Amino acid sequence: MAMAREIMSEKEENNLFYVCSLIEHVGRKTKNRRSNVVSAMDDRCIAHQLEYADMNHNLPFDRVSDELVAECGIKEGTYDTISGCRYPIPSETSIGRVYSTLIEETDKGDTGETLRKVFGSFISDEISDFANGVYCQNPSYLLESYKAGRLLK
C-alpha cells in the first residue's frame, strides 16, 4: 500500500518555489549545472534555505545568491544554456516553478532529500536545455518521465 504524501502548507510550497528559483539563478549566474549547485549545498544548507526562504525573498536575489555561492564555495563553471539560445529564455522563476511542482509531486516527506534527487537526476539537464522545450511540458509528463528515468516518447 502506497504511503500518502503529506500536503505541503502554502508557506512550504512558497519556500520551495523560492529555493528552486534561487538554485536556477545561481546555476545561470555561475554557469553550473543545477545538479552541481545542489551538490555543493550540504543538507544543513538546503534545510536552512527552505526554512528561511520566506524571509530571504525580501532581500535582493543577487545578495542571497552571492551569499549562497560564497558559503558553498561554488566556482564558475562552463555550463551555459543561455548565450546560445535563439529564442527568449524562460525566467528563473518560471523554471523554479517547474522544479517546485515536480518536487511537490514526488516528495514523500523529506523535501530537502527530494529536492536533491530531482536536481540530481537526468531531468534537470533536460529542463535546463532551453532549446528543447522540455520545461514547457505538462507537469504530469515531467513526473512520469522522471519516474521512468528518461524522457517518454
Contacts in CASP RR format, 6 or more apart in sequence:
PFRMAT RR
TARGET T0000
AUTHOR 0000-0000-0000
METHOD contacts of the structure
MODEL  1
MAMAREIMSEKEENNLFYVCSLIEHVGRKTKNRRSNVVSAMDDRCIAHQL
EYADMNHNLPFDRVSDELVAECGIKEGTYDTISGCRYPIPSETSIGRVYS
TLIEETDKGDTGETLRKVFGSFISDEISDFANGVYCQNPSYLLESYKAGR
LLK
3 108 0 8 1.000
5 107 0 8 1.000
5 108 0 8 1.000
5 109 0 8 1.000
6 109 0 8 1.000
8 16 0 8 1.000
8 104 0 8 1.000
8 107 0 8 1.000
8 111 0 8 1.000
11 54 0 8 1.000
12 50 0 8 1.000
12 111 0 8 1.000
13 100 0 8 1.000
13 104 0 8 1.000
14 53 0 8 1.000
14 54 0 8 1.000
15 50 0 8 1.000
15 51 0 8 1.000
15 53 0 8 1.000
15 54 0 8 1.000
16 50 0 8 1.000
16 53 0 8 1.000
16 100 0 8 1.000
16 103 0 8 1.000
16 104 0 8 1.000
16 111 0 8 1.000
16 115 0 8 1.000
17 93 0 8 1.000
17 96 0 8 1.000
17 97 0 8 1.000
17 100 0 8 1.000
18 53 0 8 1.000
18 54 0 8 1.000
18 56 0 8 1.000
18 57 0 8 1.000
19 46 0 8 1.000
19 49 0 8 1.000
19 50 0 8 1.000
19 53 0 8 1.000
19 115 0 8 1.000
20 95 0 8 1.000
20 96 0 8 1.000
20 97 0 8 1.000
20 99 0 8 1.000
20 100 0 8 1.000
20 103 0 8 1.000
20 115 0 8 1.000
21 92 0 8 1.000
21 93 0 8 1.000
21 95 0 8 1.000
21 96 0 8 1.000
21 97 0 8 1.000
22 49 0 8 1.000
22 53 0 8 1.000
22 56 0 8 1.000
22 61 0 8 1.000
22 64 0 8 1.000
22 65 0 8 1.000
22 68 0 8 1.000
23 34 0 8 1.000
23 37 0 8 1.000
23 38 0 8 1.000
23 96 0 8 1.000
23 99 0 8 1.000
23 119 0 8 1.000
24 34 0 8 1.000
24 92 0 8 1.000
24 95 0 8 1.000
24 96 0 8 1.000
24 99 0 8 1.000
25 61 0 8 1.000
25 65 0 8 1.000
25 92 0 8 1.000
26 32 0 8 1.000
26 37 0 8 1.000
26 65 0 8 1.000
26 68 0 8 1.000
26 69 0 8 1.000
26 74 0 8 1.000
27 33 0 8 1.000
27 34 0 8 1.000
27 36 0 8 1.000
27 37 0 8 1.000
27 79 0 8 1.000
28 81 0 8 1.000
28 82 0 8 1.000
28 92 0 8 1.000
29 62 0 8 1.000
29 65 0 8 1.000
29 69 0 8 1.000
30 37 0 8 1.000
30 69 0 8 1.000
30 74 0 8 1.000
30 75 0 8 1.000
30 76 0 8 1.000
30 77 0 8 1.000
31 76 0 8 1.000
31 77 0 8 1.000
31 78 0 8 1.000
31 79 0 8 1.000
31 80 0 8 1.000
32 74 0 8 1.000
32 77 0 8 1.000
32 79 0 8 1.000
33 79 0 8 1.000
33 124 0 8 1.000
33 125 0 8 1.000
33 128 0 8 1.000
34 99 0 8 1.000
34 119 0 8 1.000
34 120 0 8 1.000
34 124 0 8 1.000
34 127 0 8 1.000
34 128 0 8 1.000
35 119 0 8 1.000
35 120 0 8 1.000
35 121 0 8 1.000
35 124 0 8 1.000
35 125 0 8 1.000
36 74 0 8 1.000
36 77 0 8 1.000
36 79 0 8 1.000
37 72 0 8 1.000
37 74 0 8 1.000
37 119 0 8 1.000
38 46 0 8 1.000
38 115 0 8 1.000
38 116 0 8 1.000
38 119 0 8 1.000
38 120 0 8 1.000
39 120 0 8 1.000
40 72 0 8 1.000
40 73 0 8 1.000
40 74 0 8 1.000
41 49 0 8 1.000
41 68 0 8 1.000
41 72 0 8 1.000
42 72 0 8 1.000
43 112 0 8 1.000
45 68 0 8 1.000
45 71 0 8 1.000
45 72 0 8 1.000
46 112 0 8 1.000
46 115 0 8 1.000
46 116 0 8 1.000
47 112 0 8 1.000
49 56 0 8 1.000
49 68 0 8 1.000
50 111 0 8 1.000
50 112 0 8 1.000
50 115 0 8 1.000
56 64 0 8 1.000
68 74 0 8 1.000
79 128 0 8 1.000
81 89 0 8 1.000
81 128 0 8 1.000
81 129 0 8 1.000
81 130 0 8 1.000
82 89 0 8 1.000
82 130 0 8 1.000
85 130 0 8 1.000
85 131 0 8 1.000
86 131 0 8 1.000
87 130 0 8 1.000
89 130 0 8 1.000
90 130 0 8 1.000
90 135 0 8 1.000
94 135 0 8 1.000
95 127 0 8 1.000
95 128 0 8 1.000
95 135 0 8 1.000
98 127 0 8 1.000
98 135 0 8 1.000
98 139 0 8 1.000
98 142 0 8 1.000
99 118 0 8 1.000
99 119 0 8 1.000
99 127 0 8 1.000
101 139 0 8 1.000
101 142 0 8 1.000
102 118 0 8 1.000
102 123 0 8 1.000
102 139 0 8 1.000
102 142 0 8 1.000
102 143 0 8 1.000
102 146 0 8 1.000
103 111 0 8 1.000
103 114 0 8 1.000
103 115 0 8 1.000
103 118 0 8 1.000
105 139 0 8 1.000
105 143 0 8 1.000
106 114 0 8 1.000
106 117 0 8 1.000
106 118 0 8 1.000
106 143 0 8 1.000
106 146 0 8 1.000
106 147 0 8 1.000
107 114 0 8 1.000
108 114 0 8 1.000
118 124 0 8 1.000
118 146 0 8 1.000
121 146 0 8 1.000
121 149 0 8 1.000
122 149 0 8 1.000
122 150 0 8 1.000
123 134 0 8 1.000
123 142 0 8 1.000
123 145 0 8 1.000
123 146 0 8 1.000
123 149 0 8 1.000
126 132 0 8 1.000
126 134 0 8 1.000
126 145 0 8 1.000
126 151 0 8 1.000
127 134 0 8 1.000
127 135 0 8 1.000
127 142 0 8 1.000
134 142 0 8 1.000
134 151 0 8 1.000
141 152 0 8 1.000
144 152 0 8 1.000
145 151 0 8 1.000
145 152 0 8 1.000
END
